[in-house]
Each structure stands twice: as C-alpha cells, then as structure tokens.
Amino acid sequence: MPSRCKGTPGTDREGAAPARQLTEPQQRHVATTYLDAFFRRHLLGDTGQDQILTGARHPDAALTEVDVTADTP
C-alpha cells in the first residue's frame, strides 16, 4: 500500500532541508512563549499578550519565523 504522507520529517514542503532548524532549548522557548500567552488569555482573561496570539507581534523573531493564524469565534 503506498504511503499517503509525502516528504520526510525535518524537511520543508518541497522536500528540501530547512535553512535552519531550532535547537531543543529554542523549541522549548518558542513553545513556552505561545503557550504562556494562550493560557494567560484564556484562563486568566489577561489580554496583554493578544498581539502574540494574533500574530501582530513576534517575540521570538530573532529565533525563528512564526506564522500565526486566528479564527474569530
């Protein structure tokens, strides 16, 4: 049976190796940034991090490019 999933983990959509890959500490930092913003917004009602969640501000731009999409409720 042929595989439905094309590509190899760690490659881009065209199959080329990414220009730069984050280290584990960098991945954790980016994840912590966005998870913290999400939980502060939805559990505490803190709207101070909404620019991160909407993609208007990229606090980790020095580490990586992050594309944020949001659906309005």
mmCIF file of the N, C-alpha and C atoms, coordinates in Angstrom:
data_MODEL
# 
_entry.id   MODEL 
# 
loop_
_atom_site.group_PDB 
_atom_site.id 
_atom_site.type_symbol 
_atom_site.label_atom_id 
_atom_site.label_alt_id 
_atom_site.label_comp_id 
_atom_site.label_asym_id 
_atom_site.label_entity_id 
_atom_site.label_seq_id 
_atom_site.pdbx_PDB_ins_code 
_atom_site.Cartn_x 
_atom_site.Cartn_y 
_atom_site.Cartn_z 
_atom_site.occupancy 
_atom_site.B_iso_or_equiv 
_atom_site.pdbx_formal_charge 
_atom_site.auth_seq_id 
_atom_site.auth_comp_id 
_atom_site.auth_asym_id 
_atom_site.auth_atom_id 
_atom_site.pdbx_PDB_model_num 
ATOM 1   N N  . MET A 1 1  ? 0.841   -1.166 0.000  1.00 0.00 ? 1  MET A N  1 
ATOM 2   C CA . MET A 1 1  ? 0.000   0.000  0.000  1.00 0.00 ? 1  MET A CA 1 
ATOM 3   C C  . MET A 1 1  ? 0.899   1.246  0.000  1.00 0.00 ? 1  MET A C  1 
ATOM 4   N N  . PRO A 1 2  ? 0.710   2.174  -0.954 1.00 0.00 ? 2  PRO A N  1 
ATOM 5   C CA . PRO A 1 2  ? 1.542   3.372  -0.996 1.00 0.00 ? 2  PRO A CA 1 
ATOM 6   C C  . PRO A 1 2  ? 1.238   4.303  0.161  1.00 0.00 ? 2  PRO A C  1 
ATOM 7   N N  . SER A 1 3  ? 2.258   4.990  0.610  1.00 0.00 ? 3  SER A N  1 
ATOM 8   C CA . SER A 1 3  ? 2.109   5.923  1.708  1.00 0.00 ? 3  SER A CA 1 
ATOM 9   C C  . SER A 1 3  ? 1.411   7.189  1.239  1.00 0.00 ? 3  SER A C  1 
ATOM 10  N N  . ARG A 1 4  ? 0.471   7.693  2.027  1.00 0.00 ? 4  ARG A N  1 
ATOM 11  C CA . ARG A 1 4  ? -0.223  8.932  1.703  1.00 0.00 ? 4  ARG A CA 1 
ATOM 12  C C  . ARG A 1 4  ? 0.612   10.147 2.086  1.00 0.00 ? 4  ARG A C  1 
ATOM 13  N N  . CYS A 1 5  ? 1.476   9.993  3.050  1.00 0.00 ? 5  CYS A N  1 
ATOM 14  C CA . CYS A 1 5  ? 2.278   11.096 3.565  1.00 0.00 ? 5  CYS A CA 1 
ATOM 15  C C  . CYS A 1 5  ? 3.536   11.245 2.726  1.00 0.00 ? 5  CYS A C  1 
ATOM 16  N N  . LYS A 1 6  ? 3.681   12.390 2.087  1.00 0.00 ? 6  LYS A N  1 
ATOM 17  C CA . LYS A 1 6  ? 4.870   12.641 1.289  1.00 0.00 ? 6  LYS A CA 1 
ATOM 18  C C  . LYS A 1 6  ? 5.848   13.459 2.097  1.00 0.00 ? 6  LYS A C  1 
ATOM 19  N N  . GLY A 1 7  ? 7.089   13.343 1.784  1.00 0.00 ? 7  GLY A N  1 
ATOM 20  C CA . GLY A 1 7  ? 8.096   14.123 2.476  1.00 0.00 ? 7  GLY A CA 1 
ATOM 21  C C  . GLY A 1 7  ? 8.728   13.348 3.618  1.00 0.00 ? 7  GLY A C  1 
ATOM 22  N N  . THR A 1 8  ? 9.705   13.953 4.177  1.00 0.00 ? 8  THR A N  1 
ATOM 23  C CA . THR A 1 8  ? 10.456  13.363 5.268  1.00 0.00 ? 8  THR A CA 1 
ATOM 24  C C  . THR A 1 8  ? 10.440  14.323 6.445  1.00 0.00 ? 8  THR A C  1 
ATOM 25  N N  . PRO A 1 9  ? 10.283  13.825 7.668  1.00 0.00 ? 9  PRO A N  1 
ATOM 26  C CA . PRO A 1 9  ? 10.330  14.739 8.802  1.00 0.00 ? 9  PRO A CA 1 
ATOM 27  C C  . PRO A 1 9  ? 11.617  15.562 8.780  1.00 0.00 ? 9  PRO A C  1 
ATOM 28  N N  . GLY A 1 10 ? 11.485  16.841 9.096  1.00 0.00 ? 10 GLY A N  1 
ATOM 29  C CA . GLY A 1 10 ? 12.648  17.715 9.108  1.00 0.00 ? 10 GLY A CA 1 
ATOM 30  C C  . GLY A 1 10 ? 12.931  18.363 7.769  1.00 0.00 ? 10 GLY A C  1 
ATOM 31  N N  . THR A 1 11 ? 12.010  18.202 6.799  1.00 0.00 ? 11 THR A N  1 
ATOM 32  C CA . THR A 1 11 ? 12.181  18.852 5.504  1.00 0.00 ? 11 THR A CA 1 
ATOM 33  C C  . THR A 1 11 ? 11.010  19.799 5.268  1.00 0.00 ? 11 THR A C  1 
ATOM 34  N N  . ASP A 1 12 ? 11.162  20.711 4.315  1.00 0.00 ? 12 ASP A N  1 
ATOM 35  C CA . ASP A 1 12 ? 10.064  21.610 4.013  1.00 0.00 ? 12 ASP A CA 1 
ATOM 36  C C  . ASP A 1 12 ? 9.080   20.918 3.071  1.00 0.00 ? 12 ASP A C  1 
ATOM 37  N N  . ARG A 1 13 ? 8.075   21.633 2.619  1.00 0.00 ? 13 ARG A N  1 
ATOM 38  C CA . ARG A 1 13 ? 7.020   21.032 1.784  1.00 0.00 ? 13 ARG A CA 1 
ATOM 39  C C  . ARG A 1 13 ? 7.539   20.506 0.452  1.00 0.00 ? 13 ARG A C  1 
ATOM 40  N N  . GLU A 1 14 ? 8.613   21.096 -0.027 1.00 0.00 ? 14 GLU A N  1 
ATOM 41  C CA . GLU A 1 14 ? 9.183   20.640 -1.298 1.00 0.00 ? 14 GLU A CA 1 
ATOM 42  C C  . GLU A 1 14 ? 10.201  19.523 -1.097 1.00 0.00 ? 14 GLU A C  1 
ATOM 43  N N  . GLY A 1 15 ? 10.457  19.151 0.147  1.00 0.00 ? 15 GLY A N  1 
ATOM 44  C CA . GLY A 1 15 ? 11.381  18.064 0.424  1.00 0.00 ? 15 GLY A CA 1 
ATOM 45  C C  . GLY A 1 15 ? 12.804  18.499 0.666  1.00 0.00 ? 15 GLY A C  1 
ATOM 46  N N  . ALA A 1 16 ? 13.064  19.801 0.607  1.00 0.00 ? 16 ALA A N  1 
ATOM 47  C CA . ALA A 1 16 ? 14.421  20.289 0.852  1.00 0.00 ? 16 ALA A CA 1 
ATOM 48  C C  . ALA A 1 16 ? 14.652  20.455 2.352  1.00 0.00 ? 16 ALA A C  1 
ATOM 49  N N  . ALA A 1 17 ? 15.875  20.306 2.750  1.00 0.00 ? 17 ALA A N  1 
ATOM 50  C CA . ALA A 1 17 ? 16.207  20.505 4.157  1.00 0.00 ? 17 ALA A CA 1 
ATOM 51  C C  . ALA A 1 17 ? 15.956  21.966 4.525  1.00 0.00 ? 17 ALA A C  1 
ATOM 52  N N  . PRO A 1 18 ? 15.439  22.227 5.714  1.00 0.00 ? 18 PRO A N  1 
ATOM 53  C CA . PRO A 1 18 ? 15.195  23.612 6.103  1.00 0.00 ? 18 PRO A CA 1 
ATOM 54  C C  . PRO A 1 18 ? 16.505  24.389 6.190  1.00 0.00 ? 18 PRO A C  1 
ATOM 55  N N  . ALA A 1 19 ? 16.406  25.682 5.969  1.00 0.00 ? 19 ALA A N  1 
ATOM 56  C CA . ALA A 1 19 ? 17.604  26.518 6.018  1.00 0.00 ? 19 ALA A CA 1 
ATOM 57  C C  . ALA A 1 19 ? 18.212  26.500 7.418  1.00 0.00 ? 19 ALA A C  1 
ATOM 58  N N  . ARG A 1 20 ? 17.363  26.406 8.423  1.00 0.00 ? 20 ARG A N  1 
ATOM 59  C CA . ARG A 1 20 ? 17.845  26.428 9.796  1.00 0.00 ? 20 ARG A CA 1 
ATOM 60  C C  . ARG A 1 20 ? 16.852  25.679 10.674 1.00 0.00 ? 20 ARG A C  1 
ATOM 61  N N  . GLN A 1 21 ? 17.348  24.874 11.554 1.00 0.00 ? 21 GLN A N  1 
ATOM 62  C CA . GLN A 1 21 ? 16.487  24.127 12.449 1.00 0.00 ? 21 GLN A CA 1 
ATOM 63  C C  . GLN A 1 21 ? 16.741  24.602 13.872 1.00 0.00 ? 21 GLN A C  1 
ATOM 64  N N  . LEU A 1 22 ? 15.673  24.719 14.658 1.00 0.00 ? 22 LEU A N  1 
ATOM 65  C CA . LEU A 1 22 ? 15.814  25.165 16.033 1.00 0.00 ? 22 LEU A CA 1 
ATOM 66  C C  . LEU A 1 22 ? 16.400  24.056 16.900 1.00 0.00 ? 22 LEU A C  1 
ATOM 67  N N  . THR A 1 23 ? 17.190  24.464 17.872 1.00 0.00 ? 23 THR A N  1 
ATOM 68  C CA . THR A 1 23 ? 17.691  23.505 18.850 1.00 0.00 ? 23 THR A CA 1 
ATOM 69  C C  . THR A 1 23 ? 16.558  23.186 19.820 1.00 0.00 ? 23 THR A C  1 
ATOM 70  N N  . GLU A 1 24 ? 16.743  22.158 20.628 1.00 0.00 ? 24 GLU A N  1 
ATOM 71  C CA . GLU A 1 24 ? 15.700  21.804 21.593 1.00 0.00 ? 24 GLU A CA 1 
ATOM 72  C C  . GLU A 1 24 ? 15.407  22.954 22.556 1.00 0.00 ? 24 GLU A C  1 
ATOM 73  N N  . PRO A 1 25 ? 16.405  23.629 23.128 1.00 0.00 ? 25 PRO A N  1 
ATOM 74  C CA . PRO A 1 25 ? 16.095  24.767 24.009 1.00 0.00 ? 25 PRO A CA 1 
ATOM 75  C C  . PRO A 1 25 ? 15.349  25.893 23.282 1.00 0.00 ? 25 PRO A C  1 
ATOM 76  N N  . GLN A 1 26 ? 15.682  26.130 22.013 1.00 0.00 ? 26 GLN A N  1 
ATOM 77  C CA . GLN A 1 26 ? 14.970  27.159 21.252 1.00 0.00 ? 26 GLN A CA 1 
ATOM 78  C C  . GLN A 1 26 ? 13.519  26.744 21.003 1.00 0.00 ? 26 GLN A C  1 
ATOM 79  N N  . GLN A 1 27 ? 13.298  25.474 20.699 1.00 0.00 ? 27 GLN A N  1 
ATOM 80  C CA . GLN A 1 27 ? 11.935  24.977 20.500 1.00 0.00 ? 27 GLN A CA 1 
ATOM 81  C C  . GLN A 1 27 ? 11.122  25.153 21.778 1.00 0.00 ? 27 GLN A C  1 
ATOM 82  N N  . ARG A 1 28 ? 11.722  24.827 22.902 1.00 0.00 ? 28 ARG A N  1 
ATOM 83  C CA . ARG A 1 28 ? 11.033  24.974 24.186 1.00 0.00 ? 28 ARG A CA 1 
ATOM 84  C C  . ARG A 1 28 ? 10.707  26.439 24.473 1.00 0.00 ? 28 ARG A C  1 
ATOM 85  N N  . HIS A 1 29 ? 11.639  27.331 24.136 1.00 0.00 ? 29 HIS A N  1 
ATOM 86  C CA . HIS A 1 29 ? 11.420  28.754 24.369 1.00 0.00 ? 29 HIS A CA 1 
ATOM 87  C C  . HIS A 1 29 ? 10.237  29.269 23.537 1.00 0.00 ? 29 HIS A C  1 
ATOM 88  N N  . VAL A 1 30 ? 10.201  28.914 22.249 1.00 0.00 ? 30 VAL A N  1 
ATOM 89  C CA . VAL A 1 30 ? 9.111   29.342 21.385 1.00 0.00 ? 30 VAL A CA 1 
ATOM 90  C C  . VAL A 1 30 ? 7.783   28.768 21.878 1.00 0.00 ? 30 VAL A C  1 
ATOM 91  N N  . ALA A 1 31 ? 7.759   27.488 22.210 1.00 0.00 ? 31 ALA A N  1 
ATOM 92  C CA . ALA A 1 31 ? 6.537   26.861 22.703 1.00 0.00 ? 31 ALA A CA 1 
ATOM 93  C C  . ALA A 1 31 ? 6.069   27.515 24.001 1.00 0.00 ? 31 ALA A C  1 
ATOM 94  N N  . THR A 1 32 ? 6.986   27.771 24.911 1.00 0.00 ? 32 THR A N  1 
ATOM 95  C CA . THR A 1 32 ? 6.638   28.398 26.186 1.00 0.00 ? 32 THR A CA 1 
ATOM 96  C C  . THR A 1 32 ? 6.046   29.785 25.969 1.00 0.00 ? 32 THR A C  1 
ATOM 97  N N  . THR A 1 33 ? 6.619   30.541 25.040 1.00 0.00 ? 33 THR A N  1 
ATOM 98  C CA . THR A 1 33 ? 6.115   31.884 24.746 1.00 0.00 ? 33 THR A CA 1 
ATOM 99  C C  . THR A 1 33 ? 4.652   31.844 24.320 1.00 0.00 ? 33 THR A C  1 
ATOM 100 N N  . TYR A 1 34 ? 4.341   30.982 23.347 1.00 0.00 ? 34 TYR A N  1 
ATOM 101 C CA . TYR A 1 34 ? 2.983   30.930 22.810 1.00 0.00 ? 34 TYR A CA 1 
ATOM 102 C C  . TYR A 1 34 ? 2.005   30.241 23.765 1.00 0.00 ? 34 TYR A C  1 
ATOM 103 N N  . LEU A 1 35 ? 2.445   29.224 24.464 1.00 0.00 ? 35 LEU A N  1 
ATOM 104 C CA . LEU A 1 35 ? 1.562   28.567 25.431 1.00 0.00 ? 35 LEU A CA 1 
ATOM 105 C C  . LEU A 1 35 ? 1.241   29.493 26.603 1.00 0.00 ? 35 LEU A C  1 
ATOM 106 N N  . ASP A 1 36 ? 2.243   30.220 27.072 1.00 0.00 ? 36 ASP A N  1 
ATOM 107 C CA . ASP A 1 36 ? 2.028   31.166 28.159 1.00 0.00 ? 36 ASP A CA 1 
ATOM 108 C C  . ASP A 1 36 ? 1.004   32.224 27.744 1.00 0.00 ? 36 ASP A C  1 
ATOM 109 N N  . ALA A 1 37 ? 1.152   32.766 26.542 1.00 0.00 ? 37 ALA A N  1 
ATOM 110 C CA . ALA A 1 37 ? 0.212   33.773 26.052 1.00 0.00 ? 37 ALA A CA 1 
ATOM 111 C C  . ALA A 1 37 ? -1.203  33.196 25.955 1.00 0.00 ? 37 ALA A C  1 
ATOM 112 N N  . PHE A 1 38 ? -1.311  31.989 25.431 1.00 0.00 ? 38 PHE A N  1 
ATOM 113 C CA . PHE A 1 38 ? -2.616  31.349 25.282 1.00 0.00 ? 38 PHE A CA 1 
ATOM 114 C C  . PHE A 1 38 ? -3.296  31.130 26.629 1.00 0.00 ? 38 PHE A C  1 
ATOM 115 N N  . PHE A 1 39 ? -2.579  30.527 27.578 1.00 0.00 ? 39 PHE A N  1 
ATOM 116 C CA . PHE A 1 39 ? -3.190  30.233 28.869 1.00 0.00 ? 39 PHE A CA 1 
ATOM 117 C C  . PHE A 1 39 ? -3.489  31.488 29.676 1.00 0.00 ? 39 PHE A C  1 
ATOM 118 N N  . ARG A 1 40 ? -2.619  32.491 29.585 1.00 0.00 ? 40 ARG A N  1 
ATOM 119 C CA . ARG A 1 40 ? -2.913  33.752 30.270 1.00 0.00 ? 40 ARG A CA 1 
ATOM 120 C C  . ARG A 1 40 ? -4.199  34.372 29.729 1.00 0.00 ? 40 ARG A C  1 
ATOM 121 N N  . ARG A 1 41 ? -4.370  34.297 28.414 1.00 0.00 ? 41 ARG A N  1 
ATOM 122 C CA . ARG A 1 41 ? -5.561  34.878 27.788 1.00 0.00 ? 41 ARG A CA 1 
ATOM 123 C C  . ARG A 1 41 ? -6.817  34.121 28.163 1.00 0.00 ? 41 ARG A C  1 
ATOM 124 N N  . HIS A 1 42 ? -6.769  32.806 28.055 1.00 0.00 ? 42 HIS A N  1 
ATOM 125 C CA . HIS A 1 42 ? -7.997  32.029 28.194 1.00 0.00 ? 42 HIS A CA 1 
ATOM 126 C C  . HIS A 1 42 ? -8.291  31.549 29.607 1.00 0.00 ? 42 HIS A C  1 
ATOM 127 N N  . LEU A 1 43 ? -7.311  31.491 30.457 1.00 0.00 ? 43 LEU A N  1 
ATOM 128 C CA . LEU A 1 43 ? -7.579  31.085 31.844 1.00 0.00 ? 43 LEU A CA 1 
ATOM 129 C C  . LEU A 1 43 ? -7.643  32.262 32.802 1.00 0.00 ? 43 LEU A C  1 
ATOM 130 N N  . LEU A 1 44 ? -6.844  33.292 32.524 1.00 0.00 ? 44 LEU A N  1 
ATOM 131 C CA . LEU A 1 44 ? -6.804  34.438 33.429 1.00 0.00 ? 44 LEU A CA 1 
ATOM 132 C C  . LEU A 1 44 ? -7.513  35.667 32.867 1.00 0.00 ? 44 LEU A C  1 
ATOM 133 N N  . GLY A 1 45 ? -7.863  35.634 31.582 1.00 0.00 ? 45 GLY A N  1 
ATOM 134 C CA . GLY A 1 45 ? -8.513  36.784 30.961 1.00 0.00 ? 45 GLY A CA 1 
ATOM 135 C C  . GLY A 1 45 ? -7.563  37.935 30.694 1.00 0.00 ? 45 GLY A C  1 
ATOM 136 N N  . ASP A 1 46 ? -6.265  37.683 30.744 1.00 0.00 ? 46 ASP A N  1 
ATOM 137 C CA . ASP A 1 46 ? -5.238  38.698 30.524 1.00 0.00 ? 46 ASP A CA 1 
ATOM 138 C C  . ASP A 1 46 ? -5.098  38.939 29.019 1.00 0.00 ? 46 ASP A C  1 
ATOM 139 N N  . THR A 1 47 ? -5.463  40.123 28.548 1.00 0.00 ? 47 THR A N  1 
ATOM 140 C CA . THR A 1 47 ? -5.404  40.424 27.123 1.00 0.00 ? 47 THR A CA 1 
ATOM 141 C C  . THR A 1 47 ? -4.084  41.077 26.721 1.00 0.00 ? 47 THR A C  1 
ATOM 142 N N  . GLY A 1 48 ? -3.146  41.182 27.636 1.00 0.00 ? 48 GLY A N  1 
ATOM 143 C CA . GLY A 1 48 ? -1.864  41.817 27.358 1.00 0.00 ? 48 GLY A CA 1 
ATOM 144 C C  . GLY A 1 48 ? -1.004  41.088 26.345 1.00 0.00 ? 48 GLY A C  1 
ATOM 145 N N  . GLN A 1 49 ? -1.279  39.835 26.095 1.00 0.00 ? 49 GLN A N  1 
ATOM 146 C CA . GLN A 1 49 ? -0.487  39.041 25.148 1.00 0.00 ? 49 GLN A CA 1 
ATOM 147 C C  . GLN A 1 49 ? -1.241  38.761 23.852 1.00 0.00 ? 49 GLN A C  1 
ATOM 148 N N  . ASP A 1 50 ? -2.354  39.437 23.634 1.00 0.00 ? 50 ASP A N  1 
ATOM 149 C CA . ASP A 1 50 ? -3.156  39.172 22.437 1.00 0.00 ? 50 ASP A CA 1 
ATOM 150 C C  . ASP A 1 50 ? -2.399  39.417 21.138 1.00 0.00 ? 50 ASP A C  1 
ATOM 151 N N  . GLN A 1 51 ? -1.476  40.359 21.127 1.00 0.00 ? 51 GLN A N  1 
ATOM 152 C CA . GLN A 1 51 ? -0.704  40.619 19.907 1.00 0.00 ? 51 GLN A CA 1 
ATOM 153 C C  . GLN A 1 51 ? 0.141   39.416 19.509 1.00 0.00 ? 51 GLN A C  1 
ATOM 154 N N  . ILE A 1 52 ? 0.572   38.656 20.466 1.00 0.00 ? 52 ILE A N  1 
ATOM 155 C CA . ILE A 1 52 ? 1.324   37.424 20.164 1.00 0.00 ? 52 ILE A CA 1 
ATOM 156 C C  . ILE A 1 52 ? 0.386   36.400 19.545 1.00 0.00 ? 52 ILE A C  1 
ATOM 157 N N  . LEU A 1 53 ? -0.807  36.264 20.127 1.00 0.00 ? 53 LEU A N  1 
ATOM 158 C CA . LEU A 1 53 ? -1.750  35.251 19.662 1.00 0.00 ? 53 LEU A CA 1 
ATOM 159 C C  . LEU A 1 53 ? -2.335  35.577 18.287 1.00 0.00 ? 53 LEU A C  1 
ATOM 160 N N  . THR A 1 54 ? -2.421  36.854 17.934 1.00 0.00 ? 54 THR A N  1 
ATOM 161 C CA . THR A 1 54 ? -2.961  37.230 16.629 1.00 0.00 ? 54 THR A CA 1 
ATOM 162 C C  . THR A 1 54 ? -1.881  37.306 15.562 1.00 0.00 ? 54 THR A C  1 
ATOM 163 N N  . GLY A 1 55 ? -0.624  37.286 15.965 1.00 0.00 ? 55 GLY A N  1 
ATOM 164 C CA . GLY A 1 55 ? 0.475   37.369 15.020 1.00 0.00 ? 55 GLY A CA 1 
ATOM 165 C C  . GLY A 1 55 ? 0.930   38.788 14.750 1.00 0.00 ? 55 GLY A C  1 
ATOM 166 N N  . ALA A 1 56 ? 0.351   39.768 15.446 1.00 0.00 ? 56 ALA A N  1 
ATOM 167 C CA . ALA A 1 56 ? 0.751   41.165 15.260 1.00 0.00 ? 56 ALA A CA 1 
ATOM 168 C C  . ALA A 1 56 ? 2.152   41.417 15.809 1.00 0.00 ? 56 ALA A C  1 
ATOM 169 N N  . ARG A 1 57 ? 2.544   40.638 16.805 1.00 0.00 ? 57 ARG A N  1 
ATOM 170 C CA . ARG A 1 57 ? 3.880   40.775 17.396 1.00 0.00 ? 57 ARG A CA 1 
ATOM 171 C C  . ARG A 1 57 ? 4.541   39.401 17.429 1.00 0.00 ? 57 ARG A C  1 
ATOM 172 N N  . HIS A 1 58 ? 5.803   39.350 17.051 1.00 0.00 ? 58 HIS A N  1 
ATOM 173 C CA . HIS A 1 58 ? 6.550   38.089 17.040 1.00 0.00 ? 58 HIS A CA 1 
ATOM 174 C C  . HIS A 1 58 ? 7.710   38.202 18.026 1.00 0.00 ? 58 HIS A C  1 
ATOM 175 N N  . PRO A 1 59 ? 7.498   37.814 19.276 1.00 0.00 ? 59 PRO A N  1 
ATOM 176 C CA . PRO A 1 59 ? 8.541   37.965 20.281 1.00 0.00 ? 59 PRO A CA 1 
ATOM 177 C C  . PRO A 1 59 ? 9.772   37.098 20.046 1.00 0.00 ? 59 PRO A C  1 
ATOM 178 N N  . ASP A 1 60 ? 9.633   36.057 19.285 1.00 0.00 ? 60 ASP A N  1 
ATOM 179 C CA . ASP A 1 60 ? 10.753  35.152 19.028 1.00 0.00 ? 60 ASP A CA 1 
ATOM 180 C C  . ASP A 1 60 ? 11.286  35.294 17.611 1.00 0.00 ? 60 ASP A C  1 
ATOM 181 N N  . ALA A 1 61 ? 11.112  36.461 17.009 1.00 0.00 ? 61 ALA A N  1 
ATOM 182 C CA . ALA A 1 61 ? 11.539  36.678 15.628 1.00 0.00 ? 61 ALA A CA 1 
ATOM 183 C C  . ALA A 1 61 ? 13.042  36.479 15.446 1.00 0.00 ? 61 ALA A C  1 
ATOM 184 N N  . ALA A 1 62 ? 13.809  36.717 16.498 1.00 0.00 ? 62 ALA A N  1 
ATOM 185 C CA . ALA A 1 62 ? 15.257  36.517 16.400 1.00 0.00 ? 62 ALA A CA 1 
ATOM 186 C C  . ALA A 1 62 ? 15.599  35.030 16.274 1.00 0.00 ? 62 ALA A C  1 
ATOM 187 N N  . LEU A 1 63 ? 14.719  34.162 16.773 1.00 0.00 ? 63 LEU A N  1 
ATOM 188 C CA . LEU A 1 63 ? 14.964  32.721 16.713 1.00 0.00 ? 63 LEU A CA 1 
ATOM 189 C C  . LEU A 1 63 ? 14.414  32.086 15.451 1.00 0.00 ? 63 LEU A C  1 
ATOM 190 N N  . THR A 1 64 ? 13.181  32.455 15.114 1.00 0.00 ? 64 THR A N  1 
ATOM 191 C CA . THR A 1 64 ? 12.512  31.787 14.004 1.00 0.00 ? 64 THR A CA 1 
ATOM 192 C C  . THR A 1 64 ? 11.362  32.610 13.480 1.00 0.00 ? 64 THR A C  1 
ATOM 193 N N  . GLU A 1 65 ? 10.938  32.300 12.275 1.00 0.00 ? 65 GLU A N  1 
ATOM 194 C CA . GLU A 1 65 ? 9.746   32.914 11.705 1.00 0.00 ? 65 GLU A CA 1 
ATOM 195 C C  . GLU A 1 65 ? 8.551   32.080 12.171 1.00 0.00 ? 65 GLU A C  1 
ATOM 196 N N  . VAL A 1 66 ? 7.522   32.751 12.657 1.00 0.00 ? 66 VAL A N  1 
ATOM 197 C CA . VAL A 1 66 ? 6.337   32.055 13.121 1.00 0.00 ? 66 VAL A CA 1 
ATOM 198 C C  . VAL A 1 66 ? 5.144   32.629 12.397 1.00 0.00 ? 66 VAL A C  1 
ATOM 199 N N  . ASP A 1 67 ? 4.358   31.762 11.751 1.00 0.00 ? 67 ASP A N  1 
ATOM 200 C CA . ASP A 1 67 ? 3.132   32.186 11.098 1.00 0.00 ? 67 ASP A CA 1 
ATOM 201 C C  . ASP A 1 67 ? 1.974   31.883 12.029 1.00 0.00 ? 67 ASP A C  1 
ATOM 202 N N  . VAL A 1 68 ? 1.194   32.913 12.345 1.00 0.00 ? 68 VAL A N  1 
ATOM 203 C CA . VAL A 1 68 ? 0.066   32.753 13.252 1.00 0.00 ? 68 VAL A CA 1 
ATOM 204 C C  . VAL A 1 68 ? -1.212  33.022 12.474 1.00 0.00 ? 68 VAL A C  1 
ATOM 205 N N  . THR A 1 69 ? -2.155  32.111 12.572 1.00 0.00 ? 69 THR A N  1 
ATOM 206 C CA . THR A 1 69 ? -3.474  32.348 12.009 1.00 0.00 ? 69 THR A CA 1 
ATOM 207 C C  . THR A 1 69 ? -4.483  32.224 13.128 1.00 0.00 ? 69 THR A C  1 
ATOM 208 N N  . ALA A 1 70 ? -5.525  33.024 13.063 1.00 0.00 ? 70 ALA A N  1 
ATOM 209 C CA . ALA A 1 70 ? -6.534  33.007 14.112 1.00 0.00 ? 70 ALA A CA 1 
ATOM 210 C C  . ALA A 1 70 ? -7.914  33.028 13.476 1.00 0.00 ? 70 ALA A C  1 
ATOM 211 N N  . ASP A 1 71 ? -8.823  32.261 14.024 1.00 0.00 ? 71 ASP A N  1 
ATOM 212 C CA . ASP A 1 71 ? -10.204 32.264 13.611 1.00 0.00 ? 71 ASP A CA 1 
ATOM 213 C C  . ASP A 1 71 ? -11.012 33.009 14.655 1.00 0.00 ? 71 ASP A C  1 
ATOM 214 N N  . THR A 1 72 ? -11.872 33.886 14.213 1.00 0.00 ? 72 THR A N  1 
ATOM 215 C CA . THR A 1 72 ? -12.707 34.596 15.168 1.00 0.00 ? 72 THR A CA 1 
ATOM 216 C C  . THR A 1 72 ? -13.838 33.688 15.613 1.00 0.00 ? 72 THR A C  1 
ATOM 217 N N  . PRO A 1 73 ? -14.162 33.754 16.885 1.00 0.00 ? 73 PRO A N  1 
ATOM 218 C CA . PRO A 1 73 ? -15.221 32.864 17.407 1.00 0.00 ? 73 PRO A CA 1 
ATOM 219 C C  . PRO A 1 73 ? -16.590 33.245 16.894 1.00 0.00 ? 73 PRO A C  1 
# 
